[in-house]
């Protein structure tokens, strides 16, 4: 049986109204509401751990270039060392007074290495490791000072990031220097990471606990630093 024309027309009107409402709803949706497919996170570089500043990422990448080229391209190695030195100096400009001096010394050393390689002095990747270890050590002390300063201002998030970075730089310095951390050094780094994680997640950390952990980490850092002898 054929439906009455009025019922068919009414159904058509309802369909048009519904379509218009859907269109208006889509037009009203902010552009930012569109959900884009998630992009895979970039893979971490080999041996890259911890929280890195932009400056650190820059000079670490340059040092990787040095390691890759030292045995086959002296010009590229010298350029990368000079660029790394300039990057470290920019990092030093933002550091506290003591760390600034140490980072500046490391920048000078990188410049000196670059100049010697440019003159034809042969260097192996292993021979550069002690210089890189001193740089990582200087950065570790700088990040620990930043953590202590942030804690004093009750900037928990920054204190967490800087303390984590200090422990990671400490590990990298020991690794570059071919120094195996003893139980005291390993515990100091682990305790620092534990405090950093608790700060990050909002768990309670007392002032005495933070300062004791930071002091012990600095003590162990300086013990390792004393073993990284300056060579040329």
Wavefront OBJ file of the C-alpha trace (Angstrom):
o trace
v 0.000 0.000 0.000
v 1.373 3.469 -0.829
v 2.019 5.713 2.214
v 0.117 8.993 2.373
v 2.043 11.820 0.711
v 1.886 13.984 3.853
v 3.646 11.321 5.925
v 6.374 10.895 3.315
v 6.932 14.654 3.108
v 7.081 14.936 6.886
v 9.710 12.217 7.075
v 11.762 14.021 4.451
v 11.593 17.259 6.471
v 12.795 15.467 9.622
v 15.687 13.953 7.667
v 16.744 17.352 6.358
v 16.573 18.885 9.844
v 18.704 16.085 11.319
v 21.303 16.422 8.583
v 21.485 20.170 9.161
v 21.963 19.691 12.890
v 24.849 17.258 12.321
v 26.511 19.668 9.914
v 26.236 22.566 12.390
v 27.647 20.363 15.149
v 30.686 19.513 12.986
v 31.179 23.171 12.017
v 31.024 24.219 15.694
v 33.718 21.701 16.685
v 37.055 23.539 17.260
v 39.780 22.633 14.807
v 41.953 21.493 17.705
v 39.436 18.761 18.610
v 40.464 16.713 15.622
v 42.341 13.678 16.907
v 45.344 12.972 14.732
v 46.928 9.534 14.698
v 49.617 9.295 17.338
v 53.141 9.499 16.009
v 55.668 7.039 17.396
v 58.065 8.579 19.906
v 61.547 9.147 18.535
v 63.953 6.422 19.501
v 66.487 7.374 22.143
v 70.032 7.652 20.930
v 72.336 4.880 22.042
v 73.698 5.598 25.495
v 71.457 8.626 25.891
v 69.795 8.745 29.290
v 68.325 11.330 31.551
v 66.979 14.819 31.179
v 69.046 16.879 28.753
v 69.007 20.631 28.241
v 68.971 21.969 24.692
v 72.649 22.875 25.101
v 73.524 19.405 26.320
v 71.713 17.779 23.417
v 73.688 19.978 21.051
v 77.148 19.283 22.416
v 76.426 15.607 23.031
v 75.463 15.237 19.358
v 78.670 17.028 18.371
v 80.750 14.737 20.582
v 79.092 11.765 18.891
v 80.214 13.293 15.577
v 83.750 13.552 16.955
v 83.779 9.896 17.950
v 82.474 8.864 14.539
v 85.055 10.892 12.603
v 88.198 10.929 14.723
v 89.821 7.993 12.904
v 88.851 9.013 9.369
v 88.157 12.752 8.986
v 90.365 15.124 10.953
v 88.776 18.259 9.477
v 85.257 17.186 10.483
v 86.530 16.159 13.921
v 88.211 19.515 14.514
v 85.106 21.432 13.389
v 82.835 19.367 15.652
v 85.120 19.913 18.659
v 85.163 23.680 18.107
v 81.381 23.736 17.721
v 80.974 21.644 20.876
v 83.220 24.074 22.746
v 81.030 26.992 21.662
v 77.909 25.113 22.780
v 79.439 24.325 26.186
v 80.309 28.008 26.626
v 76.660 28.907 26.041
v 75.730 26.313 28.663
v 78.314 27.795 31.043
v 76.819 31.268 30.698
v 73.626 29.986 32.375
v 75.388 28.015 35.129
v 76.223 29.141 38.659
v 79.661 30.599 39.353
v 81.476 27.372 40.311
v 79.944 25.289 37.539
v 80.573 28.090 35.054
v 84.302 27.923 35.729
v 84.399 24.127 35.330
v 82.343 24.174 32.130
v 84.507 26.949 30.714
v 87.620 24.853 31.388
v 86.017 21.970 29.520
v 85.164 24.271 26.614
v 88.789 25.430 26.530
v 89.932 21.804 26.496
v 87.643 20.943 23.582
v 88.961 23.958 21.679
v 92.531 22.858 22.390
v 91.801 19.326 21.184
v 90.200 20.692 18.026
v 93.222 22.875 17.312
v 95.687 20.018 17.865
v 93.734 17.701 15.580
v 93.554 20.429 12.929
v 97.373 20.646 13.118
v 97.608 16.940 12.405
v 97.952 15.450 15.891
v 96.532 11.929 15.880
v 93.812 11.197 18.423
v 91.822 8.015 18.970
v 88.271 7.894 20.313
v 89.653 6.451 23.545
v 92.072 9.373 23.944
v 89.159 11.825 23.846
v 87.103 10.037 26.483
v 88.871 11.645 29.449
v 88.081 15.125 28.103
v 84.469 14.141 27.567
v 84.357 12.650 31.080
v 85.503 15.950 32.577
v 82.770 17.745 30.651
v 80.093 15.325 31.893
v 81.471 15.692 35.419
v 81.285 19.488 35.222
v 77.733 19.255 33.902
v 76.816 16.873 36.739
v 77.979 19.392 39.349
v 76.090 22.158 37.539
v 72.833 20.197 37.461
v 73.200 19.233 41.126
v 73.654 22.902 42.050
v 70.519 23.687 40.038
v 68.612 20.962 41.898
v 69.645 22.341 45.288
v 68.688 25.868 44.244
v 65.299 24.708 42.945
v 64.643 22.765 46.149
v 65.398 25.843 48.263
v 62.738 27.693 46.251
v 60.343 24.731 46.592
v 60.301 24.234 42.821
v 59.705 20.503 43.118
v 59.366 19.714 39.419
v 62.585 21.484 38.490
v 64.387 19.995 41.503
v 63.304 16.539 40.334
v 64.512 17.078 36.760
v 67.840 18.575 37.788
v 68.568 15.896 40.396
v 67.785 13.149 37.884
v 70.048 14.843 35.335
v 72.852 15.183 37.887
v 72.771 11.446 38.584
v 72.718 10.656 34.862
v 75.652 12.975 34.094
v 77.539 11.370 36.979
v 77.019 7.945 35.380
v 78.122 9.222 31.971
v 81.251 10.837 33.432
v 82.232 7.567 35.105
v 81.481 5.631 31.931
v 83.579 7.954 29.727
v 86.427 7.811 32.256
v 86.201 4.002 32.340
v 85.622 4.193 36.094
v 83.436 1.519 37.664
v 81.335 3.052 40.419
v 81.818 1.407 43.803
v 78.802 0.533 45.997
v 78.810 3.989 47.617
v 78.765 5.760 44.249
v 76.096 3.446 42.850
v 73.909 3.951 45.941
v 74.303 7.731 45.833
v 73.099 7.835 42.220
v 70.229 5.423 42.960
v 69.123 7.418 46.018
v 69.173 10.631 43.963
v 66.980 9.032 41.307
v 64.606 7.769 43.981
v 64.202 11.275 45.431
v 63.754 12.694 41.912
v 61.009 10.169 41.163
v 59.219 10.867 44.436
v 59.311 14.590 43.722
v 57.993 13.959 40.232
v 55.040 11.916 41.498
v 54.208 14.235 44.397
v 55.338 11.912 47.196
v 56.632 13.385 50.447
v 60.310 14.326 50.614
v 61.663 16.046 53.718
v 64.183 18.862 53.588
v 66.694 16.820 55.584
v 66.248 13.852 53.239
v 66.763 15.919 50.087
v 69.834 17.709 51.428
v 71.428 14.519 52.733
v 70.915 12.806 49.359
v 72.276 15.777 47.404
v 75.302 16.073 49.696
v 76.142 12.377 49.345
v 75.784 12.541 45.563
v 78.146 15.514 45.425
v 80.642 13.689 47.655
v 80.646 10.660 45.340
v 80.841 12.880 42.259
v 83.954 14.580 43.598
v 85.555 11.239 44.446
v 85.137 10.152 40.829
v 86.144 13.601 39.574
v 89.435 13.304 41.406
v 90.186 10.130 39.406
v 89.628 11.799 36.055
v 93.155 13.084 35.588
v 93.768 15.841 33.048
v 95.765 14.615 30.074
v 96.701 16.273 26.788
l 1 2 3 4 5 6 7 8 9 10 11 12 13 14 15 16 17 18 19 20 21 22 23 24 25 26 27 28 29 30 31 32 33 34 35 36 37 38 39 40 41 42 43 44 45 46 47 48 49 50 51 52 53 54 55 56 57 58 59 60 61 62 63 64 65 66 67 68 69 70 71 72 73 74 75 76 77 78 79 80 81 82 83 84 85 86 87 88 89 90 91 92 93 94 95 96 97 98 99 100 101 102 103 104 105 106 107 108 109 110 111 112 113 114 115 116 117 118 119 120 121 122 123 124 125 126 127 128 129 130 131 132 133 134 135 136 137 138 139 140 141 142 143 144 145 146 147 148 149 150 151 152 153 154 155 156 157 158 159 160 161 162 163 164 165 166 167 168 169 170 171 172 173 174 175 176 177 178 179 180 181 182 183 184 185 186 187 188 189 190 191 192 193 194 195 196 197 198 199 200 201 202 203 204 205 206 207 208 209 210 211 212 213 214 215 216 217 218 219 220 221 222 223 224 225 226 227 228 229 230 231 232
